[in-house]
Amino acid sequence: MSEEIVFFITPALVALLLLYYINQRVASPILAIPVRWLRWILFAIFAAQANEQADFIDRPIGIMVGIFFITWFLCEAGFNWLKVSAISLSPLPLFPRSVINTGGDEWPTQKRLLRVRDWLRINQFTHQQALKAEIGGGIWLRTSVYHNIDNTIRLHVLFIPQENGAITVCFSLATLTTGTRRYVTDNLYIPFGGFYPESWNVERHPWRRSLPRLVALHTKRVKKSGQSAITWEISPSEDSQQMQQHMEVINLELGYLMPHADREEFGKITAEGRFRIWKEAWLLDYFGRASRYH
């Protein structure tokens, strides 16, 4: 192995292990991005170096790094397509139904998450309801819903469980205006791929993990619209049920979802819809960018 490669690999490998260890604890979708890039690059380098030592393919190491780089992309792309297809064929609903959470386990006791609750209390956000929705395999997505002081901003604090037991927290803010518009600002990193109703104005910012900055951005968006915000009258659980029904109808009409009669044979999501999910998952995993479909 040449000195140039060793000079790069050593700090890159240390950085990968360090970031991976930290992210096992904090479950940050932002830290996960450099972990994926480093893993991809290191695989290509190690595979090219192994090929050179074994003398399988007689090509310069630079070319082999590129070949194995593309190989990783094709393998991961294929694996992600299989995952999307499995989701389409599974009995799990694409828009999970939320129910009121009466178990008293809505807010995890981790310090970093308790600091979020303290910020909400200091800034006069009041608790409205606790919801939960099953996302498969007995795993529940728990949501705590808050209103700001004048009841014009509805904040969903979502606790997303990870396979290693860690919890990722995401935020979604919504405001209704006098112009019958619904402004939504969130930092969700889960691919959606579907369509929103025409009356919705949605912006997703997976890179913004700070709640104060996300609230400030949402407030700025509503003010910039020139429309007046109105207070929330419908309860979070009722609004969630109505949104679920509305989203299913919209996405069925626009060709994202298959007709019910065809789902047993072809799955819930159309080929075009599966491609949109696949593409958005890739953009989120490696660039932290969410596609926009309205």
N, C-alpha and C positions, 0 to 999 in steps of 0.2 A: 504494500500500500504506500503510495507516494506521500511525501511530507505535506504537500498542499492539501491532499484529501484528509490526512490526519489532523491538520491544523483546523479544518472546517468541521470534521465529524465530532471531535472531542467536545467542543463547547456546545454544538448542536444537540448532541446526545444528552449532555448534562442539562441543557435547557428543557429538552423534551421530558426528561424524568422529573425535573423540578416542577414544571407546569402541570404535568399529569398528577403529581402528588397533591399539589395545591388544589387542583380542580376536583379531585376526589372528595375534598372537604367542602368547598364552596359552591360547586356545581354551576359555574359561570359559563354561559354560552359564548362569551367573548374569549375567555381563556381557552375554550375548546377549539377555536379557530386556529391559532398558531400550533396547537398540539397536532391537529390534523395535517397541516402543511409540513411540519417537521417530520412527522411519521411517514408521509408520502415521499419527501425528498430523501430521507435517510434510507428508506427501502430501496429506492432507485440506485443510490450510491453503493449500498452494501451488495445488492444483487449484481450490479455491474462489476464490482471488485471480485465477487465470488466467481463470476463467469471468466474473468481474466485469469484468475489463479487456476481454475479447472480447465481453462482453454477449450470451452465448449464452442463458442462462436468467435471467430477471428476478426474482430472489429475493434476500432479504437474505443477506449473506455468512455470517452465523451459521448459517442454515438450510442453505446450500450446504456448509459445513464438515461438518455432520452427515450430509448426503446422501453426500458423498464418503467420509466415515468409514465409513458402512455399506457403500458400494460396495467399499472395500478389503477389508472383512470377507468379503463375499460372494465376491469374486474369489479371495481366499486360501483360503477354506473350500472352494470348488470345486476349486482346484488341489490342495489337500491330499487331498481325496477321490479325485482321479484318481491321486495317488501311492499311496495305500493300495490302490486297485484294481489298480494296476500291480504292487505287491508281491504281491497275492493271485494274480495271473495268472502271475507270473514263476516260473521253475523253481527259484529259490533256496529253500532250506529255512528255515522260520520258526524252528526250533531248530537252529542250526548245530552240526555235530558237531565236537567238540574233539579234536585229536590232540596228541601230545607234540611239543613244539618242540625240535628238536635243532640248530637253525641258529645258536644263540648270539646271536640278535638280539632277545631278549625284552625287554630294558630299554633304552629310549632314553637317549641321553647328554646330554639337556638338564639344565641345572643344577637347575631346579625339580623335576624328576623324580628326580634323583640325591639330592636332600634327603629325599625320601620313603624311598628305600632306606636312607639313613643313619639315619633315625628307626627303621625296622624293626630295624636291627642294634643300635642302642642299647637298644631295648626288648625285645630277645631274641626277636624273631620269626625263625624259621628257615625257610629256603627248602625247599620240598618238590618242586615240579615247575613246568615251564614248558609252557604249552599254547598252541595257536593254533587258530582256526576261520575258515574262509573265509566272508566275508559278501557276496561277489559281486564280479565284475569283477577278480578277482585281488587284492582287498583283504583283508587278514587282520586279525582281531581277536586281539591277543596278550595273554596272561594269565600273570601270575606268581603262584604260589600259596604262601602262607606259613602256618605254625602259630605260635601263641603258645607260651610256655615250657612249659605243661602240656598242650599238644595238644588243648585244648578249643575253641579258636577257629580256624576255617579262614578265612583272608583271601585273597580274589581281588583282585589289583591288575590292572585292565583298562586297556589302552592303546587308545583309540578314535581311529583316524586321521580327519582332516578333509580336505575337498576342497582346501584351500589348503596342505596339507602339515603343518599343526600337529597336535598330539596332545592329546587330552583324557584325563585320568586319572580313573578312577572306582574305587570300592571296594565290595566285597560281602563281608560277614562272615556266617558260618554256624556254628551250634552245635547239636549233638544233645544231647537230654536223656534222663534215665531214663524220662520219661513218653512216650517215642516221638515227641516233638515235634522239629521242626526250626525253629529261630529264625534268621531272616535279616534283616539290616539292611544296606541299601545306599544309595548316592546316585546311582544310575543315572538319567539323564534321557531315556533312549530309551523311547518308549511300548511297552507290552506288550499290554494289552487283553485278555489271556487269563485263565485260571483257575489257581490254585495248588492243590495237593493239600490235603485237609482237615487233614492232620497238620502243615502248614507254618504258621508265624506270621511273616508278611512285613511289614516296614515299609520304605517307600522315602522318603528324605529328599534330594531333588535339591539343596536349598539348602545342605546341610552338605558343604562341600568339604574340610574339615579332617579328616585321618585320625585324629589323637588324639581329637577330639571324637566322631567316629563310633564309634571303639572303645569310648570311655567310655559312649556311649549304648547300644551293643549289650550291653556287660557289665551295665549297669543293667537292661536288659530281661530278661536271662536270670535275674538274681538276683531280680527282682520276680516272676518266674513261680513261684518256690518249688520248682522242680525242679533236680535236680543235673545239671550238665553232664558228659558222658562224652567220653572221648578218641576221636579219629578213628582208625579202623582201615583203612578203605577208602582207596585212593589217589585223588588228585584226578581223574585221567583216568577211572578206573572209575566214580567217583561222577558225573562229568559225563555219561558215557554212560547210566547208569541214570536220571539226572534227565531227560535228553532223551527217552528212551523213555516214562518215566512221564508227562511233561508232554504228549506227543503223545496218549497214551491218554486222559488226563483231559480235555483240550480237545476231543477228538473226541467223547467221551461227553456233554459238557456243551454241545455245539452251537457251539463257537467255530471248529472246523475242519470242513470239508466231508468227507463220506465219500470215500474214495480213488476210487471209481468215478465220482464227479461232478466231480472236480477239473479234468479236462481241459476241461470245458465251462464250469464256473462259477467255477473258481479254488479256492485252498486254504482261504480264509476265508469264513465265512458272512456274510450281510448284517449280522446283529447284531454279529458280531465286527469287521467293518470299521468299523461305527459306533463301537464302543468304542475302537478304535485312533485313529480320527479325533478323537474327543472328548478322549482322553488326550493326543494330540499337541498339541492346542490349549491345554489346561490347562498342559502342560509349557512350551510355547513362550512363553506370556504371563503365567503365574502361578507357574511352577515347582512345580506340584502334580501328583502322580501319583495316578491313580484306584486304587481297591482292589477287586480281584475275587478272591474266595476260593471 
